[in-house]
């Protein structure tokens, strides 16, 4: 830990990530530049994973062996070209599943981000040996983990639901305990560990218990998103907006107010005719250490598949690629997306509410046929 802190002391001083400073939120760049602008690039570096969660948004892409990735230098050149780049994210699969991917791709990408003064995030289940993550900790800003459990048995049931083979309870318990220990150690090493919980049919009645465990793990942020059944998880039961609202109210009643709570991809908007939904948004805005992040995908972020070079609006939708880093500048790909009819259909911005409207998943799930461009905020 001392070695990590010593390295961090030599790095450029940047604003601390906090409820007042979240560069992943597209409202920041929209307000700064007057239009949606590419400020965030996500890279899928692995389709390997040691788990098979029932809710996994990219489960259809997971494999047992994967092809070679595009050269790192090619990706770094494309990142260099992004004029207003502020954040990068690294995702998978489990991105750190392969030691060579950590050493040859992830650490260099994180070092690049730190040297350029931009923020970085890894999406991981942190169930592997701590040494895997220790290599990255000196250069990493946010370790984003998924945590939807109250017991090791929950973890066993949910985390290996789609394995296709039996995984022993003892194996699951070891991984569960390692995940919790790794989260604590990373926090102690100066990494912001952000535990994401999904509000779904399994968690909505016990979200407050999950929150308490996340606090005990030492996580500095609890990130909460409703789950939208899509792709690999398309057949899971869907909650009503009322059930989601009730779960969030329970969580707000029970939460530790000293810990940053970040909500995202909510299906609630200040232009709603439902007064209970507007009241929830008003409460979220008034609560200390609570933020509601607009969805970055297609607003200020693109995803690059590091195997093919294809560039997508998101890593888990059926929207086709808009370009390829072998041939295209990322700023040009982003402009191509913004000029299309699909982007225009959700190009909704309400300055009064600080809201960018629903993303494609939310609109399709709960507001099919609704024209948000004709609605106005009701500020009670």
C-alpha positions as CSV (number, residue, x, y, z in Angstrom):
1,X,0.0,0.0,0.0
2,X,2.8,2.4,0.8
3,X,4.4,1.8,-2.6
4,X,1.1,2.7,-4.3
5,X,0.7,5.8,-2.3
6,X,4.2,6.9,-3.1
7,X,3.5,6.6,-6.8
8,X,0.3,8.5,-6.5
9,X,2.0,11.4,-4.8
10,X,4.1,12.0,-7.9
11,X,1.1,12.1,-10.3
12,X,-0.7,15.4,-11.4
13,X,-3.1,16.9,-9.0
14,X,-6.7,16.8,-10.4
15,X,-10.1,17.6,-8.9
16,X,-11.4,14.9,-6.6
17,X,-14.2,12.8,-7.9
18,X,-17.2,13.7,-5.8
19,X,-20.9,14.4,-6.0
20,X,-19.9,17.9,-7.3
21,X,-17.5,16.5,-9.9
22,X,-18.6,13.5,-12.1
23,X,-17.0,13.8,-15.5
24,X,-18.8,10.7,-16.8
25,X,-22.2,12.6,-16.7
26,X,-22.9,14.0,-20.2
27,X,-24.7,17.0,-18.8
28,X,-21.3,18.4,-17.9
29,X,-20.0,18.4,-21.5
30,X,-23.4,19.5,-22.8
31,X,-23.4,22.6,-20.6
32,X,-19.7,23.3,-21.4
33,X,-19.9,22.9,-25.2
34,X,-23.6,23.6,-26.0
35,X,-24.0,20.2,-27.7
36,X,-23.3,16.5,-27.0
37,X,-19.6,16.0,-27.3
38,X,-17.4,12.9,-27.2
39,X,-15.5,13.2,-23.8
40,X,-15.5,9.5,-22.8
41,X,-14.3,6.3,-24.5
42,X,-15.1,2.8,-23.2
43,X,-13.0,-0.2,-24.4
44,X,-14.1,-3.8,-24.3
45,X,-10.8,-5.6,-23.7
46,X,-12.0,-9.1,-22.9
47,X,-14.9,-11.5,-23.7
48,X,-13.6,-14.0,-21.0
49,X,-15.2,-14.2,-17.6
50,X,-15.0,-16.6,-14.6
51,X,-18.7,-15.9,-13.8
52,X,-22.0,-16.2,-15.7
53,X,-24.4,-13.8,-14.0
54,X,-28.1,-14.1,-14.9
55,X,-28.3,-10.3,-15.3
56,X,-25.2,-9.9,-17.5
57,X,-25.8,-7.4,-20.3
58,X,-23.0,-8.8,-22.5
59,X,-23.5,-12.5,-21.6
60,X,-24.1,-13.4,-25.3
61,X,-20.6,-12.3,-26.2
62,X,-18.7,-14.3,-23.5
63,X,-16.4,-17.0,-24.8
64,X,-14.0,-19.6,-23.6
65,X,-11.2,-18.5,-25.9
66,X,-10.8,-15.2,-27.7
67,X,-8.9,-13.9,-30.8
68,X,-6.1,-11.4,-30.8
69,X,-6.8,-7.8,-30.0
70,X,-6.0,-4.8,-32.2
71,X,-2.6,-3.3,-31.5
72,X,-2.5,-1.0,-28.4
73,X,-0.7,1.7,-30.3
74,X,-3.6,2.0,-32.8
75,X,-6.0,2.5,-29.9
76,X,-3.7,5.1,-28.2
77,X,-3.4,7.0,-31.5
78,X,-7.2,7.2,-31.7
79,X,-7.5,8.4,-28.1
80,X,-4.9,11.0,-28.9
81,X,-7.2,12.4,-31.6
82,X,-10.2,12.8,-29.3
83,X,-10.1,16.6,-28.7
84,X,-12.1,16.8,-25.5
85,X,-11.4,13.4,-23.9
86,X,-12.0,13.4,-20.1
87,X,-12.6,9.8,-19.1
88,X,-11.9,6.3,-20.3
89,X,-13.5,3.0,-19.1
90,X,-12.3,-0.5,-19.5
91,X,-14.8,-3.3,-19.5
92,X,-15.4,-6.9,-20.6
93,X,-16.2,-9.8,-19.7
94,X,-14.0,-9.7,-16.8
95,X,-11.3,-7.4,-18.2
96,X,-8.6,-8.6,-15.8
97,X,-9.3,-12.3,-16.5
98,X,-6.0,-12.6,-18.5
99,X,-2.7,-11.6,-16.9
100,X,-1.4,-10.6,-20.4
101,X,-4.4,-8.3,-21.0
102,X,-3.7,-6.6,-17.7
103,X,0.0,-6.2,-18.4
104,X,-0.1,-5.4,-22.1
105,X,-3.3,-3.4,-22.4
106,X,-4.9,-2.3,-19.2
107,X,-1.9,-1.0,-17.3
108,X,-0.6,1.0,-20.4
109,X,-4.1,2.4,-21.0
110,X,-4.4,3.5,-17.3
111,X,-0.9,5.0,-17.4
112,X,-1.8,6.9,-20.6
113,X,-5.0,8.3,-18.9
114,X,-3.0,9.4,-15.9
115,X,-0.3,11.0,-17.9
116,X,-2.9,12.9,-20.0
117,X,-4.8,14.0,-16.8
118,X,-8.0,12.2,-17.6
119,X,-10.1,9.9,-15.4
120,X,-10.2,6.1,-15.6
121,X,-12.6,3.3,-14.6
122,X,-12.5,-0.5,-14.7
123,X,-15.6,-2.6,-14.6
124,X,-14.6,-5.8,-12.7
125,X,-16.0,-8.5,-10.5
126,X,-12.8,-8.3,-8.4
127,X,-12.9,-12.0,-7.6
128,X,-9.4,-12.8,-8.8
129,X,-6.1,-12.7,-6.9
130,X,-5.4,-9.2,-5.5
131,X,-2.1,-9.0,-7.3
132,X,-4.0,-8.8,-10.6
133,X,-5.6,-5.5,-9.4
134,X,-2.6,-4.2,-7.5
135,X,-0.7,-3.7,-10.8
136,X,-3.4,-1.2,-11.9
137,X,-4.2,0.5,-8.6
138,X,-1.5,3.2,-8.8
139,X,-3.1,4.6,-12.0
140,X,-6.8,3.8,-11.5
141,X,-9.4,6.3,-10.4
142,X,-12.6,4.1,-10.1
143,X,-13.0,0.4,-9.6
144,X,-16.6,-0.3,-10.6
145,X,-17.9,-3.6,-9.2
146,X,-21.3,-5.2,-9.4
147,X,-22.9,-6.1,-6.0
148,X,-26.4,-7.4,-5.8
149,X,-26.2,-9.8,-2.8
150,X,-26.9,-10.2,0.9
151,X,-25.2,-13.5,1.4
152,X,-22.7,-15.8,-0.3
153,X,-25.7,-18.0,-1.3
154,X,-27.2,-15.1,-3.2
155,X,-23.8,-14.6,-5.0
156,X,-23.8,-18.4,-5.8
157,X,-27.3,-18.4,-7.2
158,X,-27.0,-15.2,-9.2
159,X,-23.4,-15.2,-10.3
160,X,-23.4,-18.6,-11.9
161,X,-27.0,-18.9,-13.0
162,X,-25.9,-19.1,-16.7
163,X,-22.8,-21.3,-16.3
164,X,-24.1,-24.3,-18.0
165,X,-22.4,-26.5,-15.5
166,X,-22.4,-27.0,-11.7
167,X,-20.3,-24.6,-9.6
168,X,-19.9,-25.7,-6.0
169,X,-21.1,-23.6,-3.1
170,X,-17.6,-23.7,-1.6
171,X,-16.1,-22.2,-4.8
172,X,-18.7,-19.5,-4.8
173,X,-18.1,-18.7,-1.1
174,X,-14.4,-18.3,-1.7
175,X,-14.9,-15.9,-4.6
176,X,-17.5,-13.9,-2.6
177,X,-15.1,-13.5,0.3
178,X,-12.3,-12.6,-2.0
179,X,-14.4,-10.0,-3.8
180,X,-15.2,-8.3,-0.5
181,X,-11.6,-8.4,0.7
182,X,-10.3,-7.1,-2.6
183,X,-12.8,-4.2,-2.5
184,X,-11.6,-3.2,1.0
185,X,-7.9,-3.4,0.0
186,X,-8.4,-1.3,-3.1
187,X,-10.2,1.3,-1.1
188,X,-7.3,1.4,1.4
189,X,-4.9,1.8,-1.6
190,X,-6.7,5.0,-2.6
191,X,-8.9,3.7,-5.4
192,X,-12.6,4.9,-5.4
193,X,-14.5,1.6,-5.3
194,X,-18.0,2.1,-6.6
195,X,-20.3,-0.8,-6.0
196,X,-23.3,-0.9,-8.4
197,X,-26.5,-2.6,-7.4
198,X,-29.3,-3.2,-9.9
199,X,-32.9,-2.8,-8.8
200,X,-34.5,-5.9,-10.2
201,X,-36.9,-8.7,-9.3
202,X,-34.4,-10.2,-6.8
203,X,-33.1,-7.1,-5.2
204,X,-35.9,-4.5,-4.9
205,X,-37.1,-5.7,-1.5
206,X,-33.6,-6.0,0.0
207,X,-31.8,-3.1,-1.5
208,X,-31.2,-1.5,1.9
209,X,-29.5,-4.7,3.2
210,X,-27.3,-4.7,0.1
211,X,-26.4,-1.0,0.8
212,X,-25.3,-1.9,4.3
213,X,-22.9,-4.6,3.1
214,X,-21.5,-2.2,0.5
215,X,-20.7,0.2,3.4
216,X,-19.1,-2.6,5.4
217,X,-16.9,-3.4,2.3
218,X,-15.4,0.1,2.5
219,X,-16.8,1.3,-0.8
220,X,-16.9,5.0,-1.2
221,X,-19.8,5.1,-3.6
222,X,-23.0,3.1,-4.0
223,X,-24.2,3.2,-7.6
224,X,-27.8,2.2,-8.2
225,X,-29.5,1.4,-11.6
226,X,-32.8,-0.2,-12.4
227,X,-32.2,-3.3,-14.5
228,X,-33.6,-3.3,-18.0
229,X,-33.9,-6.8,-19.4
230,X,-32.0,-6.8,-22.7
231,X,-29.8,-9.1,-24.8
232,X,-28.5,-12.0,-22.6
233,X,-30.9,-11.0,-19.8
234,X,-33.9,-10.3,-22.0
235,X,-36.1,-13.0,-20.4
236,X,-35.8,-11.8,-16.8
237,X,-38.9,-10.4,-15.1
238,X,-39.4,-6.6,-15.5
239,X,-40.3,-4.4,-12.6
240,X,-43.0,-1.7,-12.8
241,X,-42.0,1.9,-12.4
242,X,-44.0,1.9,-9.1
243,X,-41.9,-1.0,-7.8
244,X,-38.7,0.7,-8.7
245,X,-39.8,4.0,-7.1
246,X,-40.7,2.2,-3.9
247,X,-37.3,0.4,-3.8
248,X,-35.5,3.7,-4.2
249,X,-37.6,5.3,-1.4
250,X,-36.7,2.4,0.9
251,X,-33.0,2.8,0.1
252,X,-33.1,6.6,0.7
253,X,-34.8,6.0,4.1
254,X,-32.1,3.5,5.2
255,X,-28.9,4.7,3.6
256,X,-25.7,6.0,5.2
257,X,-25.8,9.7,4.2
258,X,-22.0,10.1,4.5
259,X,-21.5,7.9,1.4
260,X,-21.9,9.1,-2.1
261,X,-25.0,7.5,-3.7
262,X,-25.1,7.7,-7.5
263,X,-28.4,6.8,-9.3
264,X,-28.4,6.3,-13.1
265,X,-30.6,5.3,-16.0
266,X,-33.8,6.1,-14.0
267,X,-37.1,5.9,-15.8
268,X,-38.4,9.0,-14.0
269,X,-38.4,12.5,-15.4
270,X,-39.5,16.0,-14.3
271,X,-41.8,16.1,-17.3
272,X,-43.8,13.2,-15.9
273,X,-47.5,13.6,-15.2
274,X,-47.1,11.3,-12.2
275,X,-46.7,13.5,-9.0
276,X,-45.1,10.6,-7.0
277,X,-42.3,10.2,-9.6
278,X,-41.7,14.0,-9.6
279,X,-41.6,14.0,-5.8
280,X,-39.0,11.2,-5.8
281,X,-36.8,13.3,-8.2
282,X,-37.2,16.3,-5.9
283,X,-36.1,14.2,-3.0
284,X,-33.1,12.9,-4.8
285,X,-32.1,16.5,-5.7
286,X,-32.4,17.6,-2.1
287,X,-30.6,14.6,-0.4
288,X,-27.0,15.1,0.7
289,X,-24.3,13.1,-1.2
290,X,-26.9,11.9,-3.8
291,X,-26.5,12.5,-7.6
292,X,-28.5,11.3,-10.6
293,X,-26.3,10.7,-13.6
294,X,-27.6,11.0,-17.1
295,X,-26.7,8.0,-19.3
296,X,-23.3,8.5,-21.1
297,X,-23.9,6.1,-23.9
298,X,-24.5,8.1,-27.1
299,X,-24.4,11.3,-25.2
300,X,-20.7,11.7,-24.5
301,X,-19.4,8.1,-24.8
302,X,-18.6,5.5,-27.5
303,X,-17.5,1.9,-27.0
304,X,-14.6,0.3,-28.9
305,X,-14.4,-3.4,-29.3
306,X,-10.7,-4.2,-28.9
307,X,-10.9,-7.4,-31.0
308,X,-12.5,-6.0,-34.2
309,X,-12.0,-2.3,-33.7
310,X,-15.7,-1.7,-34.2
311,X,-17.2,1.4,-32.6
312,X,-20.6,1.3,-30.9
313,X,-22.9,3.6,-29.1
314,X,-23.0,1.1,-26.2
315,X,-21.6,-2.3,-25.4
316,X,-24.9,-4.0,-24.8
317,X,-27.5,-3.0,-27.4
318,X,-28.4,-4.2,-30.8
319,X,-27.5,-0.9,-32.5
320,X,-24.9,-1.7,-35.2
321,X,-21.4,-0.3,-35.3
322,X,-21.0,3.3,-36.6
323,X,-17.3,2.9,-37.6
324,X,-14.0,1.2,-36.9
325,X,-10.9,2.6,-35.3
326,X,-8.8,1.1,-38.1
327,X,-10.3,3.6,-40.5
328,X,-12.2,6.3,-38.5
329,X,-11.4,9.0,-36.0
330,X,-13.6,8.6,-32.9
331,X,-14.8,12.2,-33.1
332,X,-16.0,11.6,-36.6
333,X,-17.8,8.4,-35.6
334,X,-19.5,10.3,-32.8
335,X,-20.7,13.1,-35.2
336,X,-22.0,10.4,-37.6
337,X,-24.1,8.9,-34.7
338,X,-25.4,12.3,-33.7
339,X,-26.5,13.1,-37.3
340,X,-28.6,9.9,-37.5
341,X,-32.3,9.5,-36.9
342,X,-31.9,7.2,-34.0
343,X,-29.8,9.7,-32.0
344,X,-32.2,12.5,-32.9
345,X,-35.1,10.5,-31.6
346,X,-33.6,10.7,-28.0
347,X,-31.9,14.1,-28.4
348,X,-33.8,15.5,-25.5
349,X,-32.3,18.1,-23.1
350,X,-34.2,20.0,-20.4
351,X,-31.9,22.7,-18.9
352,X,-34.4,23.4,-16.1
353,X,-34.2,19.8,-14.9
354,X,-30.6,19.1,-15.8
355,X,-31.9,16.2,-17.7
356,X,-30.9,14.5,-21.0
357,X,-34.1,12.4,-21.2
358,X,-34.3,8.6,-21.6
359,X,-31.8,6.5,-23.3
360,X,-32.8,3.9,-26.0
361,X,-33.4,1.1,-23.4
362,X,-35.6,3.2,-21.1
363,X,-37.6,4.7,-24.0
364,X,-38.2,1.3,-25.5
365,X,-39.1,-0.3,-22.1
366,X,-41.4,2.3,-20.6
367,X,-42.1,5.1,-23.1
368,X,-42.5,3.5,-26.5
369,X,-44.3,5.9,-28.7
370,X,-43.7,8.9,-26.4
371,X,-42.2,12.1,-27.9
372,X,-40.1,13.6,-25.1
373,X,-39.1,16.5,-27.4
374,X,-42.7,17.8,-27.0
375,X,-42.7,17.6,-23.1
376,X,-41.8,20.2,-20.5
377,X,-40.5,19.9,-17.0
378,X,-43.0,20.3,-14.2
379,X,-41.0,21.9,-11.4
380,X,-43.2,21.6,-8.3
